[in-house]
Amino acid sequence: MKTLPAFLVVTLFSLASSIMSNSVSATEVEVSPYVVLEKTGQQLFSRIAANQKELKAFPLTMRTIVEEELMPSIDYKYAAYKILGKHLRKTTPEQRSKFVESMRYSLVRTYASALLQYNNQQVIFEKEKPVTGKKIVSIDTNIIAAGKPDITIAFKMRKNKKSKQWKVYDMVIEGISLLSSKQAELSRRIAKQGVDQVTIELTALAK
């Protein structure tokens, strides 16, 4: 299975960074995921650009930015459950909770590392489309870098039933789903080593 470049992994999730803060409660008018995604991307990259000196001196600062700007917008619990797949039914509530947190730690490290490679690439968002009645949407985003082929990334976003907030749970780059790739990788390890051991390894790698 193909391995996606770190920069692509970052760019995708990072663009969706503050969906939580930009979403509204169930009692208010629902914000379109297209609007949220574009506004989020602008906010995230503006913050990174404004902290370039600090990031060069202290790269771990990027983890703080990821924690504050990105993770509230990622449906990492839903993604973790999808990754567990057939193993989900065999886990206890405590095992599931620990696995979800280990995935969260792993994502923070992955995104922070990848975002350090950001260098003012141009991002073009897909024009807004109606989403009435939809629970899942896929939004295309084009990443343009001088001297390199354009890259189209599909953001998979899911609307929470209770909060009505749209969050990113997967990205598809050149036909490759990050979620499916991770599921294939970890499913084999869980079957062989058990969910507890895989959880421990994921948490250790994130430190």
N, C-alpha and C positions, 0 to 999 in steps of 0.2 A: 504493500500500500504506500502511496506517495506521502512524503513528509512535507508539510507546508513551511515556507520560510517564516522565521520569527516575525519579520516586519509585517507580513500580511496578516498574521494572527493578531498582532497588536492593532493595526490600523482598523480592522473590523470592529473589534469590541470597543476600542477606544472611542470610536465615533458615536457609539451609543451610550456614552458615559453617564449623564445625569438624568436619566429617564425618571428616576424616583422623585427627584426634586422638581422636575418639570411636569409631572403627572398631577392629576387632580383627584379629589375624593369622589366616591360613587355618587354623591349628592350634587356634584357640580357638572358643568358641561365637559364632556370627555375630550381630551386633547388628541389630535391625530398622531399616530406613531411617526408619520412622515415629518411633521412639524417638530416633534420632540427630538427625532434623530438629528435633524439638521442643526437645531439650536444647541444640542448637546455637543456635537462635533466642534462647533465654533467655540464654545466655552472651554472645552477640554484643551484644544490645541492652543488657544490663547494663553491659558495658564502655563502650559509647557514652554511656550515661547518666552513668557515673562520670567521664567525661572531657569533659563539656560545656564547662567553662571553658576548658580547653586547646584544644578544637576551635574555639571561637569566636575565640580569639586566634591560633591557628595551624591553619587548616583543612587544611593538608597532612598533619597528624597522622592524618587519616582514612585516608590511603593506607597508613600503617604498620599501622593496625588491619585494613584490608582484606587486606594482605599476610599478616598473622599469623593472622587469624581466618577469612578467607573463601577465599582462593585455594587453600589445601591441600584444600578441599572441592569445588572445581570441576574437572570433567574437561575442562579447556580444550584438551587435546590432541585428545581425541575430537571435541569441538565444532569445532575448527579443521579437522580432516580432513573433517568433514561439510560445512563451509562451502566447502572446496576442491572437493568433489564430483567432477565429471567431470575437473577439472583436476589432481586428485591424481596420477593415473597419469603425467602429463607432467612432474612435478617430480622433482628429485633429492633425495636424503636431506638435503643441506645446505639446499636451498630449503624443504623441509618444516619442518626444525628452526627456521629463521629465521621462517617464517610463524607457527608455533605460538607462539614467543616474542613476536612482534609482537601477536598476538591477546591474549596474556596481559597485556601492558602496556596494551593498549587497555581490557581489562576492568577492570583495577585502577583506572584513571582514571575510567571510567564509574561503577563501583560507589561509589568514594569520593565523587564529586560528588553522586550520588543520595542516599547515606546521610546527607549533611549536612542533608537535608531531613526526616530522621526526627524525629518529635515525639510519642513515646509512643503511637503508634497501637496498638490492641488486635489481637492475632493469635490466631486460633482454628485449631487444627490438626485435620485429619481423624483420626477414630478409627482405631486400628491394625487392619490386615487381614493375613491370612496371605500370606506372600511366598515360601513354599517352592517351589523349582524355577524361580523367576522371575529374569530377568536385567535386566529393565526394569520400573520401576513409576512410576505417576503418583500424586502425593499432592496433594490439594486443601488449600488454606489460605485462610481468609477474613481479609481485612484490614478492620478496622472503625475508622472515623474519625468523630468527632462532626460531624453536619451534612452528611455525604457518603454516597453510596450505598456499600453493602458491595461489596468487590471479591474475586472468587474467582480464585485463582491456582493453576495446576496445575504442580507441580514434577516434571520428568522426571528420574528418577534411574537410574543404571546401575551394576551391580555388576561390579567388575573380576574377571576370571577367576582371576588369580593371588593378589591380596591379599584378595579377598572384600570389599573396602571399597565402600560405596555413595557415589557422588558425583553431583552435579547437573550435567547437561549441557544442559538446556533448560528454559524456563518458557513456559507458555501462559497469556496474559491475555486474557480476553474473546474466546477463540477465535483469538488471534494468537500464533503461535510466534515467540519472539525468534530462535531459531536459523534458522528458515526465512526470516525477514525479513532477517537478516544475510547469509544465503547468497544470496538474490536480489540484494541490493545489491552484494556483493563479486564475485559470479560475473561480472556484466557488466563490472565494472572489470578483473578479471583477464583476461577474454577480449580486452579492448581494450588494456590497458596492460602486461599480463604480471604474473606473481606477484611478481617481484622489486620492481617499482615499487610495487605495492600494499603489499607488506611494508614498504618504506621509508616510505611515507605513513602507515601505521598506527602505526609506531614513533614517527615525528615528532609525530603528533597526541597521543600518550600522554605526551609530556614537558611 
